[in-house]
Amino acid sequence: MKPSLQLKISQQLTMTPQLQQAIRLLQLSTLDLQQEIQETLESNPMLENVEESTPAADAGNEAAPEPKSSETVSNADEAQTPDQTELNHDEWYEHIPVELATDSNWDDTYQSATLSSGAGSNDFEGMEFESADRSNETLNDHLLWQLNLTPMTDLDRLIAEALIDGVAPDGYLKVSVEDVLASLELESLELDEEQQPEIEEVEAVLRRIQQFDPPGVAARDLRECLLVQLDQLPEAEDLLGRTRQKQARQLVNQHLALLGNRDFKQLMRRMKLKEGDLLEVVQLIQSLTPRPGSLIDFGDPEYVIPDVSVKKEHGSWVVSLNNDAMPKVRINDNYAGLVKRADNSADNAYLRNHLQEARWFIKSLQSRNETLLKVACKIVEHQQDFLDHGDEAMKPLVLADIAEAVEMHESTISRVTTQKYMHTPRGIFELKYFFSSHVSTVSGGECSSTAIRAIIKKLVAAENPAKPLSDSKIAALLEEQGIKVARRTIAKYREALQIPPSNERKRLV
C-alpha cells in the first residue's frame, strides 16, 4: 500500500478537566459535597468560606454580607465586657463572709459563678463523656461488659469469652458447646486432669450468659430463646396470669411449629383451650423478642440532609434549594489581587493556576445547583397530585420524561436524582422515589407502580385478620378499580412492602 494523506471531518466529545469536575460534583450527595468543598478550601488559598471571612474581606467582595438575625443582635447587646465581668466578680467576692455559722449550707452562701468571658466559659466544650458516643459498640462488647461485672472463676470466664465470641449479631449462639469446649486454650491455667472442663460445665456457663441483657441472648434456637425470656418474666400476681405463663411455656416447648403455621384450630384442640384463652397465650408470646440482638443497636446513625424543599404558597407548589446545607465559597480578593498579568515567575504562576481552578470550582457548584433545581421543579410539576393527595395519586414517571423536559441526557438526570433528597409536607423523599414504572388500566390509561403498592398496603391494613386477603383476591379487587395486575406482580409488590403472605398474616380476632 502506498502512503497517502486524507482529510476527514468528525465530531467527538472531549472530557476536559472542567467537565469531569462538574460531573463529579453533580453526583455527590450533600454530605459528600460538604466534605469536597472543605478539602478544596484547604488546598486552594484562592477560595474562602463566606461565613468565616473577616469584615475587612467582606468590604471589597461582591458577595453581600448576610444581615444579623434579631436573636443574634439581642445576644450581642446583653453581652458584658471583660471589665464589667471582672467588676461583678470582685463585688461578689467582697460579700463572702469571713466566718460562717455551723448550720449554714454552702449552696446558700456561695453562688455558682459562670463567667461569660475568658477560658472558664468554655471549660466543658469539647469534653467527651464515656456514655456520649457508643456508636462503635457491638453486641459482643455489650456482653463482655456484663461479663466483667460477673464474678467467675478463671476457667468459667475463659469458657464465657469463647461462648460470647460465638454469638451472632442477631443474638443467637452459632457454635455448639462441643466446638466451644474443643477450642478452649487451657495452657495458661495449668489445670490437672481432674480439673479439665466437661460439657456440663460449658452448659452451666451458657445458662449464666443467657441471663445477661438483652433477654434471650445466646440461645441456640427460637424455642430456647422464647423459653429463656418466659422464665425471666416476673411471676404474675393472679392465678390466671400464672396459668397463662405456664400455657405459653407449654406452647413454645411442644407446639411452636403449629404456631408458626398459624394452625390455631389444631392448637386449640391439642392444648384444650378456647379461642379467647389461646388468644391471650399467643399475645403473651408475641410480646417476646425473637431476635434479641436487635434490641442492642449501636450502629452509626445515618443523617439525611434535604437538598431541596417544597412548600405550597398561594395555591401553588414552590421549590427552593436548601442553601443552609451548602457551604458558600467565593474568591478571596486579597489573594486574587496579588496575581500580576505580565509576571511569569513561579509564585505568580502558582497563584494564577489556583485562581483559575477556584473559578472553575465555583462555576461547577453553580451549574450543579441550577441543574438540581431545574430537575426538582420538573418533578414537582409532574407529581403535584402526589403532594396533594398522597401515594395513591402518584403518576408514572421515568428518567426519559424529565430528560426530555429539561433537555438533558438520561445519565445526567440519573446523577442528579441519586442520593438527593426533597423535603415535602409529606416527608423527606429521595428524588428517585418519584420515578416508577406504569401498569395499563382497563380504560387505556396508566397507573404508577407506587400507587399500586399504596393501594395494596391500604387493602391489607383493612382486611379481616381471621381471613386475610390472598394475592389473587387483591388482584381481583384491583381489577374492580380498573387496574389489571397479575397475581405474581401483586406478590412482588407485597414482598417489596415487606408484607407476609396471607397464611402468615392470619391471626385470632
C-alpha positions, 0 to 999 in steps of 0.5 A: 500500500502506498502512503497517502494523506486524507482529510476527514471531518468528525465530531467527538466529545472531549472530557476536559478537566472542567467537565469531569469536575462538574460531573463529579460534583453533580453526583455527590450527595450533600454530605459528600459535597460538604466534605469536597468543598472543605478539602478544596478550601484547604488546598486552594488559598484562592477560595474562602468560606463566606461565613468565616471571612473577616469584615475587612474581606467582606468590604471589597467582595461582591458577595453581600454580607448576610444581615444579623438575625434579631436573636443574634443582635439581642445576644450581642447587646446583653453581652458584658465586657471583660471589665464589667465581668471582672467588676461583678466578680470582685463585688461578689467576692467582697460579700463572702463572709469571713466566718460562717455559722455551723448550720449554714449550707454552702449552696446558700452562701456561695453562688455558682459563678459562670463567667461569660468571658475568658477560658472558664466559659468554655471549660466543658466544650469539647469534653467527651463523656464515656456514655456520649458516643457508643456508636462503635459498640457491638453486641459482643462488647455489650456482653463482655461488659456484663461479663466483667461485672460477673464474678467467675472463676478463671476457667468459667470466664475463659469458657464465657469469652469463647461462648460470647465470641460465638454469638451472632449479631442477631443474638443467637449462639452459632457454635455448639458447646462441643466446638466451644469446649474443643477450642478452649486454650487451657495452657495458661491455667495449668489445670490437672486432669481432674480439673479439665472442663466437661460439657456440663460445665460449658452448659452451666456457663451458657445458662449464666450468659443467657441471663445477661441483657438483652433477654434471650441472648445466646440461645441456640434456637427460637424455642430456647430463646422464647423459653429463656425470656418466659422464665425471666418474666416476673411471676404474675400476681393472679392465678390466671396470669400464672396459668397463662405463663405456664400455657405459653411455656407449654406452647413454645416447648411442644407446639411452636411449629403449629404456631408458626403455621398459624394452625390455631384450630389444631392448637386449640384442640391439642392444648384444650383451650378456647379461642379467647384463652389461646388468644391471650397465650399467643399475645403473651408470646408475641410480646417476646423478642425473637431476635434479641440482638436487635434490641442492642443497636449501636450502629452509626446513625445515618443523617439525611440532609434535604437538598431541596424543599417544597412548600405550597404558597398561594395555591401553588407548589414552590421549590427552593434549594436548601442553601443552609446545607451548602457551604458558600465559597467565593474568591478571596480578593486579597489573594486574587489581587496579588496575581500580576498579568505580565509576571511569569515567575513561579509564585505568580504562576502558582497563584494564577493556576489556583485562581483559575481552578477556584473559578472553575470550582465555583462555576461547577457548584453553580451549574450543579445547583441550577441543574438540581433545581431545574430537575426538582421543579420538573418533578414537582410539576409532574407529581403535584397530585402526589403532594396533594393527595398522597401515594395513591395519586402518584403518576408514572414517571421515568428518567426519559420524561424529565430528560426530555423536559429539561433537555438533558441526557438520561445519565445526567438526570440519573446523577442528579436524582441519586442520593438527593433528597426533597423535603415535602409536607409529606416527608423527606423523599429521595428524588428517585422515589418519584420515578416508577414504572406504569401498569395499563388500566382497563380504560387505556390509561396508566397507573404508577407502580407506587400507587399500586403498592399504596393501594395494596398496603391500604387493602391489607391494613383493612382486611379481616385478620381471621381471613386475610386477603390472598394475592389473587383476591387483591388482584381481583379487587384491583381489577374492580378499580380498573387496574389489571395486575397479575397475581405474581406482580401483586406478590412482588409488590407485597414482598417489596412492602415487606408484607407476609403472605396471607397464611402468615398474616392470619391471626385470632380476632 
